[in-house]
Amino acid sequence: MKFMMRAACAAGLLALAACGGNADDQAAENIEAAGENQADALEAQADATSNDQLHDALESQADNIEDAAEAAADRADDNDDARIENQLGNAM
């Protein structure tokens, strides 16, 4: 019975390790959160301006940052490589 429990635990740990672990998931979440924070700041600036062209430009820039952060987060998660978080930080 002890052997069966240990085998089941080992199998569970192997299955957990095979699904990518937590480092890449956390990196992806951090990348996306950083992009959202930058976009939120730009959107706040856009809301504070009375210039329609500047408002539209800031909103567009915020959208681009969110899209780039989401793509980088997807790459980090897909690649199972937390180091991509540093690459994004250098690119922005």
GUKE-466465 format. One record per residue (C-alpha): residue in three letters; x, y, z negated. Coordinates in nm, 4 decimals, always signed. Example, Ala and Ser with C-alpha at 12.3 -4.5 7.8 and 13.67 -1.06 7.14 Angstrom:
resn|u|v|w
ALA|+1.2300|-0.4500|-0.7800 $
SER|+1.3670|-0.1060|-0.7140 $
***
This chain:
resn|u|v|w
MET|+0.0000|+0.0000|+0.0000 $
LYS|+0.2853|+0.2415|-0.0829 $
PHE|+0.4450|+0.1646|+0.2504 $
MET|+0.1220|+0.2481|+0.4344 $
MET|+0.0897|+0.5804|+0.2510 $
ARG|+0.4492|+0.6735|+0.3301 $
ALA|+0.4040|+0.5747|+0.6929 $
ALA|+0.0876|+0.7840|+0.7158 $
CYS|+0.2645|+1.0839|+0.5591 $
ALA|+0.5601|+1.0450|+0.7943 $
ALA|+0.3292|+1.0236|+1.0938 $
GLY|+0.1469|+1.3361|+0.9800 $
LEU|+0.4719|+1.5283|+0.9422 $
LEU|+0.5899|+1.4178|+1.2844 $
ALA|+0.2610|+1.5269|+1.4384 $
LEU|+0.2891|+1.8646|+1.2663 $
ALA|+0.6445|+1.9103|+1.3907 $
ALA|+0.5415|+1.8210|+1.7445 $
CYS|+0.2795|+2.0948|+1.7611 $
GLY|+0.5391|+2.3720|+1.7554 $
GLY|+0.5694|+2.4543|+1.3879 $
ASN|+0.4998|+2.7879|+1.2282 $
ALA|+0.8013|+3.0007|+1.3250 $
ASP|+0.6863|+3.0606|+1.6814 $
ASP|+0.3274|+3.1177|+1.5722 $
GLN|+0.4362|+3.3759|+1.3158 $
ALA|+0.6638|+3.5438|+1.5691 $
ALA|+0.3771|+3.5628|+1.8171 $
GLU|+0.1490|+3.7144|+1.5555 $
ASN|+0.4171|+3.9676|+1.4597 $
ILE|+0.4746|+4.0670|+1.8219 $
GLU|+0.1055|+4.1139|+1.8854 $
ALA|+0.0564|+4.3090|+1.5617 $
ALA|+0.3465|+4.5408|+1.6451 $
GLY|+0.1993|+4.6083|+1.9886 $
GLU|-0.1425|+4.6734|+1.8413 $
ASN|+0.0053|+4.9155|+1.5885 $
GLN|+0.1831|+5.1114|+1.8620 $
ALA|-0.1307|+5.1135|+2.0758 $
ASP|-0.3434|+5.2287|+1.7823 $
ALA|-0.1058|+5.5204|+1.7224 $
LEU|-0.1296|+5.6232|+2.0879 $
GLU|-0.5077|+5.5933|+2.0834 $
ALA|-0.5203|+5.8149|+1.7758 $
GLN|-0.3094|+6.0728|+1.9594 $
ALA|-0.5429|+6.0444|+2.2577 $
ASP|-0.8457|+6.1036|+2.0375 $
ALA|-0.6816|+6.4082|+1.8819 $
THR|-0.6142|+6.5861|+2.2107 $
SER|-0.8583|+6.8017|+2.4003 $
ASN|-0.6707|+6.7596|+2.7287 $
ASP|-0.8546|+6.4988|+2.9358 $
GLN|-0.5516|+6.4070|+3.1480 $
LEU|-0.3311|+6.3581|+2.8438 $
HIS|-0.6095|+6.1575|+2.6775 $
ASP|-0.6343|+5.9253|+2.9781 $
ALA|-0.2557|+5.8889|+3.0037 $
LEU|-0.2230|+5.7988|+2.6353 $
GLU|-0.5087|+5.5485|+2.6574 $
SER|-0.3473|+5.3898|+2.9632 $
GLN|-0.0127|+5.3692|+2.7865 $
ALA|-0.1819|+5.2073|+2.4858 $
ASP|-0.3459|+4.9491|+2.7120 $
ASN|-0.0115|+4.8721|+2.8772 $
ILE|+0.1575|+4.8239|+2.5402 $
GLU|-0.1180|+4.5904|+2.4213 $
ASP|-0.0936|+4.3879|+2.7429 $
ALA|+0.2861|+4.3655|+2.7186 $
ALA|+0.2696|+4.2626|+2.3527 $
GLU|+0.0112|+3.9954|+2.4266 $
ALA|+0.2218|+3.8563|+2.7112 $
ALA|+0.5331|+3.8546|+2.4915 $
ALA|+0.3398|+3.6859|+2.2115 $
ASP|+0.2210|+3.4184|+2.4525 $
ARG|+0.5789|+3.3619|+2.5720 $
ALA|+0.7029|+3.3356|+2.2138 $
ASP|+0.4344|+3.0833|+2.1298 $
ASP|+0.4747|+2.8853|+2.4521 $
ASN|+0.8526|+2.8730|+2.4308 $
ASP|+0.8543|+2.7697|+2.0658 $
ASP|+1.1328|+3.0217|+2.0232 $
ALA|+1.1091|+3.2930|+1.7576 $
ARG|+1.4107|+3.4749|+1.9057 $
ILE|+1.1888|+3.6295|+2.1729 $
GLU|+1.0581|+3.8610|+1.9008 $
ASN|+1.3950|+4.0358|+1.9049 $
GLN|+1.3874|+4.0663|+2.2841 $
LEU|+1.0547|+4.2508|+2.2690 $
GLY|+1.1826|+4.4874|+2.0046 $
ASN|+1.4723|+4.5837|+2.2340 $
ALA|+1.2435|+4.6262|+2.5357 $
MET|+1.0001|+4.8701|+2.3741 $
***
